[in-house]
Amino acid sequence: PPRQGRATLLRSMDPIAAGDEPELVVVPPTPFPLLPELGQSLADLAQAGAGRRILFELAGHQRHRVVQAHLHADLIFGLPGETLASFSAGFDRLLNIGPHEIQLGMLKRLRGSPIARHTVTHGMRYANEAPYTVWQTGVMDAATLQRCTRFARYWELLANSGRFQQTLPLLLQGRPGGSAFAAFMAYSDWLWARTGRTSGFTPEALVDHLAEYLAGAVSAGSLT
């Protein structure tokens, strides 16, 4: 949720021409609740398809200079031209910047949105009913996007809830190659296979499932 009395880093979300400097504004502490947004995707092709060029590198460069900034980043699955591999790389780079929260969601084709012009070019297919969520793209099939939907839900339960601040880093490191996205996707796939659900978990159940998974990872030698 928005915090009071903290500096906020605001990033312009309007399309900007190639070569232009992005607008980066530091807002000093204020009694008004503020919610900073950092962007949607790090894949150049996906950003172009969405009509945006987001420079997370600049945000990362400025991060250490705004000690009290509360950084909230939005990432969207299913943007035109974005593969699972490019999303994974972007997620890992963003996580290394150190935002306080990463909000994950699925692309939705809102009425009148510019995203509609990329439907044919990028093989976009959406649900027939509002909110017209993407369910397939030219580079992500329906099964992959369903995995992404579950990833987003489990990330909200474990990472954004704030309940697993000590345990989450252990989970995110437990993957050869060091990809936090790959590590959490592996857990997401396991939890879905184990429970067949994405909601209705009690806090105790979440703890039990995570403990079971990590114990298995230790036994398998993928986590020390």
C-alpha positions in Angstrom: 0.0 0.0 0.0 1.1 3.6 -0.4 3.2 4.9 2.4 3.1 8.3 4.1 6.1 10.5 4.9 8.5 8.9 2.4 10.2 10.2 -0.7 8.8 8.8 -3.9 10.5 8.1 -7.2 8.1 8.8 -10.0 8.8 7.6 -13.6 6.9 9.0 -16.5 4.9 6.4 -18.3 4.2 8.5 -21.4 5.8 7.3 -24.7 9.0 9.1 -25.4 11.0 9.4 -28.6 14.2 7.5 -29.0 17.1 9.6 -27.7 15.0 11.7 -25.3 15.9 11.7 -21.7 13.3 10.1 -19.5 11.5 12.1 -16.9 12.6 11.2 -13.4 11.2 13.1 -10.5 12.1 12.8 -6.8 9.3 13.9 -4.5 10.3 14.8 -1.0 8.5 13.4 2.1 4.9 14.4 2.2 1.8 13.7 4.3 0.0 12.6 1.2 0.2 8.9 0.3 2.1 8.4 -2.9 2.6 5.3 -5.1 5.6 5.3 -7.4 5.4 3.2 -10.7 8.5 2.1 -12.5 7.2 0.4 -15.6 6.1 -2.8 -17.2 8.8 -4.6 -19.2 12.5 -4.6 -19.9 12.2 -6.3 -23.3 12.9 -3.7 -26.0 10.5 -5.3 -28.4 7.7 -5.5 -25.8 8.3 -2.0 -24.8 8.0 -0.8 -28.4 4.8 -2.8 -28.8 3.3 -1.1 -25.7 4.4 2.3 -26.9 6.8 2.8 -24.0 10.6 2.8 -23.5 11.3 2.1 -19.8 14.8 2.7 -18.6 15.2 0.7 -15.4 18.9 1.2 -15.5 18.4 4.9 -14.7 16.1 4.0 -11.9 18.7 1.6 -10.5 21.4 4.3 -10.8 19.2 6.8 -8.9 18.0 4.2 -6.3 20.9 4.6 -3.9 20.6 8.4 -4.0 17.0 8.4 -2.7 17.5 6.7 0.6 13.8 6.9 1.7 12.2 6.1 -1.6 9.6 3.5 -1.6 9.8 1.8 -5.0 6.8 0.0 -6.3 7.3 -1.6 -9.8 4.7 -3.1 -12.1 5.5 -5.8 -14.5 3.0 -7.1 -17.1 3.0 -10.6 -18.6 2.0 -11.1 -22.2 3.2 -7.9 -23.9 3.6 -8.1 -27.6 6.8 -9.9 -28.6 7.9 -10.7 -25.1 9.1 -14.2 -24.5 9.3 -16.0 -21.2 13.1 -15.8 -21.4 13.1 -12.0 -21.9 10.5 -11.5 -19.1 12.7 -13.7 -16.8 15.8 -11.6 -17.6 13.9 -8.4 -17.0 12.4 -9.6 -13.7 15.9 -10.6 -12.4 17.4 -7.3 -13.4 14.5 -5.4 -11.7 14.8 -7.5 -8.6 18.5 -6.7 -8.4 17.6 -3.0 -8.3 15.8 -3.6 -5.0 12.3 -2.3 -5.3 10.2 -2.7 -2.2 7.4 -4.4 -4.1 7.0 -5.9 -7.6 3.4 -6.1 -8.7 2.8 -8.7 -11.4 -0.2 -8.8 -13.7 -1.5 -10.0 -17.1 -2.0 -7.8 -20.1 -5.5 -6.6 -20.7 -6.9 -5.1 -23.9 -8.9 -2.2 -22.6 -11.3 -0.6 -25.0 -9.6 2.1 -27.0 -6.2 1.1 -25.8 -3.3 1.5 -28.3 -2.3 -2.1 -27.6 -5.1 -3.2 -30.0 -3.1 -2.2 -33.0 -0.6 -5.0 -32.3 -3.2 -7.8 -32.2 -2.6 -9.2 -35.7 1.1 -8.4 -36.0 2.1 -10.1 -32.8 -0.6 -12.9 -32.8 -2.4 -11.6 -29.7 -5.5 -13.4 -28.6 -7.6 -12.2 -25.7 -10.5 -13.5 -23.6 -13.9 -12.7 -25.2 -15.2 -11.0 -22.0 -14.1 -8.1 -19.9 -11.4 -7.4 -18.8 -10.2 -9.1 -22.0 -7.1 -10.7 -20.5 -4.5 -12.0 -22.9 -4.4 -15.7 -23.1 -2.0 -16.3 -26.0 0.6 -14.3 -28.0 2.8 -15.1 -31.0 5.6 -16.1 -28.7 3.8 -17.4 -25.6 1.2 -20.1 -25.9 -1.8 -20.4 -23.6 -0.2 -23.0 -21.3 2.8 -20.7 -20.7 0.6 -17.7 -19.9 -1.4 -19.8 -17.5 1.9 -20.6 -15.7 2.5 -16.8 -15.6 -0.9 -16.2 -14.1 -0.2 -18.7 -11.3 3.3 -17.2 -10.8 1.8 -13.7 -10.3 -0.8 -15.0 -7.8 1.8 -17.0 -5.8 4.2 -14.0 -5.9 1.5 -11.8 -4.3 0.9 -14.4 -1.6 4.6 -15.0 -0.7 6.6 -11.9 -1.7 4.2 -9.0 -1.5 2.4 -10.1 1.6 5.6 -9.4 3.6 5.2 -12.6 5.6 8.2 -14.4 4.2 11.0 -11.9 4.3 13.5 -14.3 5.8 12.6 -17.3 3.8 11.9 -15.8 0.3 15.6 -15.2 -0.4 16.4 -18.8 0.2 13.7 -19.8 -2.3 14.9 -17.4 -4.9 18.6 -18.5 -4.7 17.8 -22.2 -5.1 18.2 -22.5 -8.9 21.3 -23.3 -11.0 22.3 -20.2 -12.9 21.1 -17.9 -10.2 17.8 -16.8 -11.8 15.3 -15.7 -9.2 12.5 -15.8 -11.7 13.4 -19.4 -12.6 13.6 -20.4 -9.0 10.2 -18.9 -8.2 8.6 -20.4 -11.4 9.9 -23.8 -10.3 8.2 -23.3 -6.9 5.0 -22.0 -8.6 4.8 -25.1 -10.9 5.4 -27.4 -7.9 2.8 -25.7 -5.7 0.2 -25.9 -8.5 1.0 -29.6 -9.0 0.8 -30.2 -5.3 -2.4 -28.3 -4.5 -4.2 -27.5 -7.8 -5.2 -24.1 -6.4 -4.1 -20.5 -6.4 -6.3 -19.1 -3.6 -7.8 -20.2 -0.3 -4.4 -20.9 1.5 -4.2 -20.2 5.2 -1.0 -18.6 6.3 -0.1 -21.8 8.1 -0.6 -23.8 4.8 1.7 -21.4 2.9 4.4 -22.0 5.6 3.9 -25.8 5.4 4.1 -25.9 1.6 7.2 -23.7 1.5 8.9 -25.7 4.2 8.2 -28.9 2.4 9.5 -27.5 -0.9 12.7 -26.2 0.6 13.3 -29.4 2.5 13.0 -31.3 -0.8 15.4 -28.8 -2.4 18.0 -29.4 0.3 17.7 -33.1 0.0 18.1 -32.9 -3.8 21.2 -30.8 -3.3 19.8 -27.8 -5.2 19.8 -25.7 -2.0 22.4 -25.5 0.7 
